[in-house]
Amino acid sequence: MTEEDEAFEDLAKRQGDWGMQGSRKHQILRYAENVETKKNMNKPITSNKFAVDLWSMTQMLVEEAVLAEREACAKVCDELIAPDVYSDTDISMWDVTCMDCAAAIRARGEQA
């Protein structure tokens, strides 16, 4: 049995009565087209330029959002005011601690 015969048999088995319609050459060509279509559907997403561009854009937007959120958190630390009940020494320690926290948050963005 030739490859052509095998392809026709396979097509007839898959499509039942519909596989027997039309010329044998036409059916084999349709079968070959279906096989090629299935191969293309299984290609990795990186072969699709639109998907790659969309993925890159999404990554960029997420990174920008993370940086913006990080900076917002650091600003909150910068702007924290010590409670009124703290002594001058405690207030100084509070300020230094808040500045250290803000610097640590910003440094996380520089590590990446």
C-alpha positions in Angstrom: 0.0 0.0 0.0 1.4 3.4 -1.0 1.5 6.5 1.2 -1.3 7.9 -1.0 -3.4 4.8 -0.3 -2.7 5.0 3.4 -3.7 8.7 3.5 -6.9 8.0 1.7 -7.7 5.1 4.0 -7.0 7.3 7.0 -9.2 10.0 5.6 -12.0 7.6 4.9 -11.9 6.3 8.4 -11.9 9.7 10.0 -14.6 11.2 7.8 -16.9 8.2 7.4 -19.2 8.5 4.4 -18.1 12.0 3.8 -14.6 10.7 3.2 -15.8 8.8 0.2 -17.1 11.9 -1.7 -15.2 13.6 -4.5 -12.2 12.4 -6.4 -9.5 10.5 -4.6 -6.9 13.2 -5.5 -9.2 15.9 -4.0 -9.7 14.0 -0.8 -6.0 13.4 -0.4 -5.3 17.1 -1.0 -7.9 18.0 1.6 -6.3 15.5 4.0 -2.8 17.0 3.4 -4.2 20.5 4.0 -5.8 19.4 7.3 -2.5 17.8 8.5 -0.6 21.0 7.6 -3.2 23.2 9.4 -2.9 21.0 12.5 0.9 21.3 12.4 0.7 25.1 12.2 -1.7 25.2 15.1 0.8 23.4 17.3 3.7 25.8 16.6 5.0 27.6 19.7 3.4 31.0 20.4 6.8 32.7 19.7 6.2 32.0 16.0 3.2 34.4 16.1 4.6 38.0 15.9 1.3 39.5 17.2 1.5 37.2 20.3 5.1 38.1 20.9 4.4 41.8 20.6 1.5 41.5 22.9 3.5 39.5 25.4 6.3 42.1 25.3 3.9 44.9 25.7 2.2 43.2 28.7 5.6 42.6 30.4 6.5 46.2 29.9 3.2 47.4 31.3 3.5 45.1 34.3 7.1 46.3 35.0 6.0 49.9 34.8 3.1 49.2 37.2 5.5 47.5 39.7 7.9 50.4 39.6 5.0 52.9 40.1 3.7 50.9 43.0 7.1 50.6 44.5 7.6 54.4 44.3 4.2 55.0 45.8 5.1 52.8 48.8 8.5 54.6 49.2 6.7 58.0 49.2 4.3 56.8 51.9 7.4 55.9 54.0 9.0 59.3 53.2 5.8 61.1 54.3 5.0 59.2 57.5 4.9 61.6 60.4 5.9 60.4 63.9 3.1 60.4 66.5 2.9 63.4 68.7 3.6 61.4 71.8 7.2 60.6 70.7 10.1 62.4 72.2 12.5 64.3 70.0 14.9 61.4 70.1 12.2 58.9 69.1 11.0 61.3 66.3 14.6 61.3 65.0 14.7 57.5 65.0 11.3 57.4 63.4 12.5 59.7 60.6 15.7 57.7 60.0 13.7 54.4 60.0 11.2 55.8 57.5 14.0 57.0 55.3 15.7 53.6 55.5 12.5 51.8 54.6 11.9 54.1 51.6 15.5 53.6 50.5 15.1 49.8 50.8 11.9 49.8 48.8 13.6 51.9 46.0 16.6 49.6 46.1 14.5 46.6 45.3 13.8 48.2 41.9 17.5 48.7 41.2 18.3 45.0 42.0 16.3 43.8 39.0 
